[in-house]
Amino acid sequence: MRIHLAFKLATALLAVAGSVVILMALTRLIPGDPATVILGSRATPEAVAALNARIGLDRPVGEHVLVFFAHLLSGDLGEDVFNGRPVAGLVAAALPNTVALAFSAMLSAILFGVPLALLSARNPGGKTDRVVAFLSVGFISTPSFVVAVFLLMTFSVTLRWFPVLGAGEAGAVGDQLWHLVLPTAALAVGWIGYIARLLRSSLLEVLGENHIRTLRAYGVSEAKILMKYALKPAILPTIAILAMGFGELLGGAVFVEVIFNRPGLGSLIYDAIRTRNYPVVQGGVFITVLLYVLTNLSADLTQTLLDPRERSRLAAARGT
């Protein structure tokens, strides 16, 4: 178990470090001199050189990465090019909105996806199963930004049932929750279908096992079998996928936040890319990747702790 944990931690650290290297390499591949773009074509060579030195573009990629991680040890993600504000403060201010959106989307996906899976697995091949399958495939196939535009135009612009843009008034919980409804729906739709299909498949696998046949032979109702005996073992693989899915939702929130003009991490990164504010881009992407890697690591460890088969596999590997 310790070796397994150490391997996963090492893999996570390599993934984070690799993402930083790739990001900083891509920064240098973008056409045009970033400092010239930021300062304008009339900027003096001295001003351009000073800005390149300030944001680290005068160093080789390897040295830039080492300096970035050295500063990271003290919580320093750099400074905003335009106003000198610490990037860590900007990210800390934007992150709660993004996490709230991702969490509410995941919660909504669970609340709708699990009942759909239970309905579908109760009568496989039946009319309800076919309808749920059709809806699930449609949900999975539709990108979240397409759903976001549709919901925005329909329920905000046309019907005016929901606010158009923003995250709501600060301190007004009700207003903030109301602003969260449409972005949550846009982000959750794909995962509703994914959870429904994944859990249905796991349920059917469990329902085909011998002890379930024995319960049926004793006259236990199908509803009781589903809820009491099949759901718990079937949901274990889904839990691991959900933890990984939370990281993906954080990434998907980038597009949804831009469409709904929510002041989250996605909007922060998008605005920074548009203005070539590279320290903010690097800090925002680093935190996003870090959260994604940590959620994947948590998912793997959760599955290991909850799934007896996984624990047995690790124990057998340790004994050999």
ROLO-379041 format. One line per field, with one value per residue (C-alpha): residue number from 1; x, y, z. Coordinates in pm, whole numbers. Example, Ala and Ser with C-alpha at 12.3 -4.5 7.8 and 13.67 -1.06 7.14 Angstrom:
2
k (1 / 2)
east (1230 / 1367)
north (-450 / -106)
up (780 / 714)
***
This chain:
320
k (1 / 2 / 3 / 4 / 5 / 6 / 7 / 8 / 9 / 10 / 11 / 12 / 13 / 14 / 15 / 16 / 17 / 18 / 19 / 20 / 21 / 22 / 23 / 24 / 25 / 26 / 27 / 28 / 29 / 30 / 31 / 32 / 33 / 34 / 35 / 36 / 37 / 38 / 39 / 40 / 41 / 42 / 43 / 44 / 45 / 46 / 47 / 48 / 49 / 50 / 51 / 52 / 53 / 54 / 55 / 56 / 57 / 58 / 59 / 60 / 61 / 62 / 63 / 64 / 65 / 66 / 67 / 68 / 69 / 70 / 71 / 72 / 73 / 74 / 75 / 76 / 77 / 78 / 79 / 80 / 81 / 82 / 83 / 84 / 85 / 86 / 87 / 88 / 89 / 90 / 91 / 92 / 93 / 94 / 95 / 96 / 97 / 98 / 99 / 100 / 101 / 102 / 103 / 104 / 105 / 106 / 107 / 108 / 109 / 110 / 111 / 112 / 113 / 114 / 115 / 116 / 117 / 118 / 119 / 120 / 121 / 122 / 123 / 124 / 125 / 126 / 127 / 128 / 129 / 130 / 131 / 132 / 133 / 134 / 135 / 136 / 137 / 138 / 139 / 140 / 141 / 142 / 143 / 144 / 145 / 146 / 147 / 148 / 149 / 150 / 151 / 152 / 153 / 154 / 155 / 156 / 157 / 158 / 159 / 160 / 161 / 162 / 163 / 164 / 165 / 166 / 167 / 168 / 169 / 170 / 171 / 172 / 173 / 174 / 175 / 176 / 177 / 178 / 179 / 180 / 181 / 182 / 183 / 184 / 185 / 186 / 187 / 188 / 189 / 190 / 191 / 192 / 193 / 194 / 195 / 196 / 197 / 198 / 199 / 200 / 201 / 202 / 203 / 204 / 205 / 206 / 207 / 208 / 209 / 210 / 211 / 212 / 213 / 214 / 215 / 216 / 217 / 218 / 219 / 220 / 221 / 222 / 223 / 224 / 225 / 226 / 227 / 228 / 229 / 230 / 231 / 232 / 233 / 234 / 235 / 236 / 237 / 238 / 239 / 240 / 241 / 242 / 243 / 244 / 245 / 246 / 247 / 248 / 249 / 250 / 251 / 252 / 253 / 254 / 255 / 256 / 257 / 258 / 259 / 260 / 261 / 262 / 263 / 264 / 265 / 266 / 267 / 268 / 269 / 270 / 271 / 272 / 273 / 274 / 275 / 276 / 277 / 278 / 279 / 280 / 281 / 282 / 283 / 284 / 285 / 286 / 287 / 288 / 289 / 290 / 291 / 292 / 293 / 294 / 295 / 296 / 297 / 298 / 299 / 300 / 301 / 302 / 303 / 304 / 305 / 306 / 307 / 308 / 309 / 310 / 311 / 312 / 313 / 314 / 315 / 316 / 317 / 318 / 319 / 320)
east (0 / 282 / 462 / 138 / 81 / 439 / 411 / 87 / 232 / 541 / 324 / 113 / 419 / 560 / 228 / 219 / 583 / 537 / 235 / 436 / 719 / 477 / 295 / 614 / 741 / 414 / 442 / 757 / 605 / 328 / 408 / 518 / 704 / 469 / 633 / 588 / 223 / 163 / 353 / 264 / 468 / 615 / 777 / 1150 / 1386 / 1480 / 1116 / 1061 / 1372 / 1269 / 922 / 1063 / 1295 / 1006 / 790 / 1084 / 1084 / 1451 / 1549 / 1568 / 1262 / 1442 / 1564 / 1221 / 1058 / 1308 / 1254 / 876 / 888 / 1138 / 899 / 610 / 762 / 688 / 340 / 450 / 285 / 416 / 259 / -4 / 179 / -61 / -130 / 137 / -114 / -1 / -130 / -192 / -442 / -619 / -645 / -763 / -1039 / -1154 / -1122 / -1424 / -1665 / -1516 / -1518 / -1878 / -1979 / -1797 / -1931 / -2291 / -2263 / -2132 / -2401 / -2670 / -2525 / -2543 / -2897 / -3025 / -2786 / -2827 / -3211 / -3188 / -2943 / -3174 / -3475 / -3276 / -3130 / -3464 / -3590 / -3295 / -3404 / -3743 / -3899 / -3763 / -3415 / -3423 / -3544 / -3275 / -3011 / -3122 / -3115 / -2782 / -2610 / -2755 / -2637 / -2287 / -2253 / -2349 / -2059 / -2117 / -2056 / -2332 / -2572 / -2460 / -2538 / -2876 / -2975 / -2855 / -3046 / -3362 / -3407 / -3220 / -3252 / -3586 / -3790 / -3599 / -3648 / -3283 / -3019 / -2813 / -2458 / -2245 / -2232 / -2478 / -2444 / -2169 / -2314 / -2660 / -2669 / -3008 / -2902 / -2575 / -2757 / -3003 / -2711 / -2564 / -2862 / -2798 / -2417 / -2467 / -2716 / -2486 / -2192 / -2388 / -2579 / -2296 / -2217 / -2580 / -2569 / -2226 / -2321 / -2647 / -2468 / -2176 / -2385 / -2638 / -2356 / -2223 / -2571 / -2640 / -2308 / -2394 / -2752 / -2617 / -2421 / -2525 / -2621 / -2867 / -3029 / -3062 / -3236 / -3480 / -3547 / -3641 / -3892 / -3707 / -3855 / -3659 / -3667 / -3517 / -3251 / -3154 / -3141 / -3009 / -2794 / -2686 / -2638 / -2352 / -2112 / -2210 / -2145 / -1780 / -1637 / -1863 / -1720 / -1371 / -1493 / -1677 / -1361 / -1178 / -1482 / -1460 / -1122 / -1268 / -1556 / -1306 / -1162 / -1504 / -1600 / -1356 / -1590 / -1909 / -1771 / -1669 / -2015 / -2198 / -1933 / -1882 / -1582 / -1413 / -1083 / -1190 / -1267 / -942 / -736 / -932 / -885 / -516 / -465 / -646 / -418 / -107 / -77 / 147 / 209 / -169 / -203 / 74 / -63 / -422 / -335 / -98 / -370 / -620 / -379 / -289 / -655 / -715 / -419 / -515 / -874 / -751 / -513 / -796 / -1016 / -757 / -694 / -1067 / -1125 / -837 / -975 / -1337 / -1301 / -1206 / -1090 / -839 / -709 / -668 / -479 / -236 / -189 / -113 / 134 / 309 / 338 / 506)
north (0 / 240 / 164 / 216 / 549 / 662 / 572 / 767 / 1072 / 1064 / 1037 / 1331 / 1548 / 1462 / 1549 / 1890 / 1964 / 1847 / 2072 / 2374 / 2292 / 2252 / 2575 / 2778 / 2622 / 2707 / 3064 / 3103 / 2946 / 3204 / 3437 / 3787 / 3930 / 3932 / 4240 / 4433 / 4327 / 4438 / 4766 / 4856 / 4902 / 5232 / 5082 / 5135 / 4835 / 4901 / 4882 / 4562 / 4403 / 4508 / 4354 / 4032 / 4009 / 4078 / 3795 / 3557 / 3539 / 3638 / 3304 / 2955 / 2738 / 2515 / 2807 / 2972 / 2653 / 2627 / 2992 / 2941 / 2647 / 2823 / 3116 / 2873 / 2741 / 3079 / 3101 / 3341 / 3284 / 3607 / 3947 / 4082 / 4255 / 4550 / 4639 / 4452 / 4261 / 3918 / 3639 / 3424 / 3681 / 3696 / 3317 / 3295 / 3546 / 3365 / 3004 / 2986 / 3073 / 2804 / 2540 / 2629 / 2587 / 2255 / 2121 / 2220 / 2066 / 1739 / 1732 / 1794 / 1521 / 1274 / 1374 / 1320 / 1055 / 795 / 778 / 752 / 461 / 284 / 328 / 201 / -103 / -210 / -323 / -356 / -343 / -199 / 127 / 324 / 185 / 288 / 639 / 684 / 550 / 797 / 1090 / 986 / 964 / 1302 / 1458 / 1313 / 1416 / 1780 / 2008 / 2211 / 2542 / 2460 / 2384 / 2705 / 2920 / 2749 / 2796 / 3156 / 3252 / 3062 / 3117 / 3444 / 3645 / 3521 / 3414 / 3629 / 3374 / 3387 / 3662 / 3699 / 3741 / 3754 / 3564 / 3769 / 4035 / 3974 / 3859 / 3786 / 3405 / 3376 / 3596 / 3405 / 3071 / 3204 / 3312 / 2962 / 2768 / 2796 / 2756 / 2449 / 2298 / 2362 / 2198 / 1906 / 1783 / 1574 / 1416 / 1328 / 1109 / 972 / 874 / 719 / 497 / 406 / 318 / 126 / -90 / -158 / -235 / -487 / -657 / -687 / -795 / -1089 / -1233 / -1552 / -1397 / -1166 / -1466 / -1626 / -1316 / -1324 / -1692 / -1604 / -1350 / -1028 / -739 / -596 / -248 / -374 / -570 / -261 / -20 / -244 / -510 / -388 / -13 / -12 / -248 / -102 / 257 / 200 / 240 / 542 / 711 / 694 / 837 / 1116 / 1230 / 1241 / 1407 / 1691 / 1780 / 1774 / 1993 / 2249 / 2256 / 2267 / 2557 / 2773 / 2786 / 2813 / 3098 / 3289 / 3248 / 3354 / 3614 / 3462 / 3598 / 3261 / 3098 / 3034 / 3398 / 3499 / 3271 / 3370 / 3742 / 3687 / 3494 / 3764 / 4035 / 3812 / 3853 / 3548 / 3541 / 3522 / 3254 / 3047 / 3082 / 3009 / 2708 / 2573 / 2581 / 2422 / 2140 / 2095 / 2057 / 1816 / 1598 / 1601 / 1499 / 1214 / 1103 / 1117 / 914 / 641 / 621 / 623 / 332 / 142 / 191 / 113 / -171 / -505 / -642 / -359 / -412 / -784 / -712 / -481 / -732 / -1008 / -786 / -703 / -1071 / -1171)
up (0 / 86 / -240 / -430 / -256 / -317 / -686 / -723 / -546 / -767 / -1078 / -962 / -899 / -1242 / -1406 / -1238 / -1319 / -1678 / -1726 / -1609 / -1850 / -2142 / -2053 / -2040 / -2363 / -2539 / -2412 / -2618 / -2929 / -2959 / -3252 / -3161 / -2865 / -2562 / -2414 / -2739 / -2756 / -2397 / -2415 / -2772 / -3088 / -2967 / -2658 / -2625 / -2641 / -2279 / -2166 / -2365 / -2215 / -1864 / -1902 / -2048 / -1747 / -1511 / -1645 / -1695 / -2073 / -2089 / -1930 / -2085 / -2023 / -1773 / -1565 / -1581 / -1448 / -1161 / -1066 / -1080 / -838 / -613 / -577 / -537 / -213 / -55 / -210 / -483 / -823 / -970 / -1029 / -1266 / -1551 / -1562 / -1199 / -1004 / -789 / -666 / -889 / -582 / -457 / -793 / -808 / -446 / -520 / -835 / -720 / -484 / -767 / -990 / -715 / -628 / -992 / -1032 / -701 / -776 / -1123 / -981 / -712 / -974 / -1196 / -907 / -806 / -1161 / -1294 / -1017 / -1038 / -1417 / -1381 / -1134 / -1363 / -1658 / -1480 / -1334 / -1674 / -1916 / -2277 / -2186 / -2296 / -2000 / -2056 / -2423 / -2339 / -2074 / -2314 / -2583 / -2341 / -2193 / -2529 / -2625 / -2299 / -2332 / -2697 / -2645 / -2542 / -2228 / -2405 / -2658 / -2373 / -2201 / -2506 / -2552 / -2187 / -2185 / -2500 / -2401 / -2029 / -1978 / -2299 / -2438 / -2133 / -1881 / -1604 / -1494 / -1478 / -1792 / -1664 / -1351 / -1022 / -818 / -553 / -298 / 34 / -112 / -99 / -268 / -558 / -598 / -603 / -862 / -1083 / -1039 / -1179 / -1554 / -1540 / -1320 / -1563 / -1859 / -1688 / -1536 / -1843 / -1988 / -1654 / -1590 / -1900 / -1815 / -1459 / -1581 / -1835 / -1612 / -1307 / -1519 / -1657 / -1306 / -1174 / -1450 / -1375 / -1004 / -1077 / -1277 / -983 / -804 / -470 / -648 / -817 / -475 / -339 / -630 / -565 / -206 / -334 / -247 / -445 / -738 / -585 / -259 / -446 / -642 / -350 / -70 / -235 / -579 / -551 / -298 / -481 / -818 / -717 / -614 / -968 / -1014 / -702 / -848 / -1179 / -995 / -820 / -1153 / -1306 / -1056 / -1199 / -1550 / -1438 / -1314 / -1664 / -1828 / -1606 / -1806 / -2106 / -1902 / -1691 / -2002 / -2159 / -1842 / -1753 / -1407 / -1213 / -1172 / -1254 / -1612 / -1681 / -1511 / -1737 / -2049 / -1988 / -1912 / -2237 / -2433 / -2291 / -2281 / -1907 / -1878 / -1500 / -1445 / -1715 / -1558 / -1206 / -1305 / -1520 / -1253 / -987 / -1228 / -1313 / -947 / -850 / -1137 / -1039 / -670 / -745 / -965 / -691 / -436 / -670 / -706 / -332 / -256 / -493 / -335 / 16 / -71 / -322 / -158 / -495 / -534 / -179 / -249 / -571 / -391 / -109 / -360 / -543 / -215 / -124 / -451)
***
